[in-house]
């Protein structure tokens, strides 16, 4: 098989429509754009991406629900119960990701006081609840805010 012997088939050899090339072509004068109006202008397609021909656009037909604050911070939560169940003693963002307790090193991490802790651990996180801090320090651990 060689490039000059390939047959693209009937559909692939159809020539494109050359509009606006005189009255004899059948696509002269208005070149298939109709008479007057926005569609007849050269900029008809520009800036009208969601225009639906006068019908109420989809984004206006669909109901608007809920509210999403621009200022909320996506905080990752870790409970004392999970820290107590782990065999590790020093916890920082990287260790928590390795243990599968949080998904990202970059997002802030907060420790909450759900559960109890008996062993002394060191925690380096972005924030911690007062109860969780008290529980860790009562068990002989240290809390460091980074």
N, C-alpha and C positions, 0 to 999 in steps of 0.2 A: 504494500500500500504506500502510495506517495501523495503528497499534498495536491498535486495537479490532477489526481484521479478521484479525489473525494467528491461525493455528490451530496450537497446540502439538503436536497429535497425541494419540493415545489414551494412550500410555504416560505422558505428562507430566501428564495430568489425574487420575491415580490418587491418591486421598487417602491420607495417611499413616495407619498403624495406631495407634489410640489405645488403648494398653494400660493395664490397671489402672483401667478405668472401669465396673466392675460385671460380674456374672456373665452378663448377657444379651449382652454384646459378644463373648463367647467368649475374651476375654483378661482375665478378672477374677481373683479370689482371688490366685494366685501370679504373675499377669501374665507368664506364659511363662518364668519363672525356675526352675521345678521346685520340688521339696520340699527344704528345708534346704540345708546345705552352703555353701561359700564363694560359689558363683554366685548364691545366693538373697539375699545381703547387698547392701546399697547400695554398699559399697566394694569389690565383687568385682573390678572392672577396675583399681582404683588400685594401683600398685606391683607389678603382675603382668604386666608387659610381655613378659618372656621366658618366662613360664610356659607349658609345653606339655602340660598335663593329666597330669602325672605321668611322662611320657616324659622320658628324659634330655635336657636342653636342648642345643641346638646348640653353644653355647660350651663345653660339657663333653665333647661327642662328638668335636670336632675335636682333632687332635694339637697339642700345644704344641711349637714348635720355635724354637731360637735364643735369643739374648739381645741386648738393646739397652741400652747403658749410658745413664744419664741425664746423665752428666757429660762425654761426648765432645763435642768442639767440631767443627763442620763447617767445616774449613779448605779453602780453594781453593788448589790447587797450580799454580804457574807454573815451568817449567823454564828454565834459562839459554839453552838452544837456541832457545826461542821469543823471548826478549829479544834475542838476537844477530841473529835473522832480521828483526826489526822495524827500521823506519827511525827510530823515535823514540829520543830520548836520555834524557829525563826520564820516569820511570815512577812513577805513584802509582795509587791505586785507580780513579779516574775514567778515566785514560788506559788502564789495563788493560781496563776494561769496554768502552770505545770501540773498542779493538783486537780485542775478542772473546776475550781470553785468560781472563777470568773472567766470571761471570754477575752477581754482585752487588757493590755498593760496600760494603754493610753487613757481609757475612761476612768473617772474617779471611783474609788472603792470605799464603801462605808461598812463598818462592823456594827451589827445590832445584837442586843442581849437576849436573843431567843435561845434558851438552853442554858446549861451550866458548864463551868470549866474548873478542873481540879489541879491541872499542871501549870507550871510557870512557863509562859510563852512570851516572845517578843514580837510585837506587831508594828509594822511601818505602813500606815495607810493614809488616805486623804482626810477621812473623817471617821468619828466613832461616837456612839451614843454614850451618855453619861453612865447609864447602868452597865453597859458593856465594859467601859473603862474601869469602873469600880470593881467589877467582877474579876477582870484580868489582874488588876493590882492587888486585890485581896488574895488571889492565888499565888502571888509572888512574881508576877510578870511585869513587863514594861510596855508602855504604849508610846509610839513616836508618830507625830503628825508630819507628813511630808508635803 
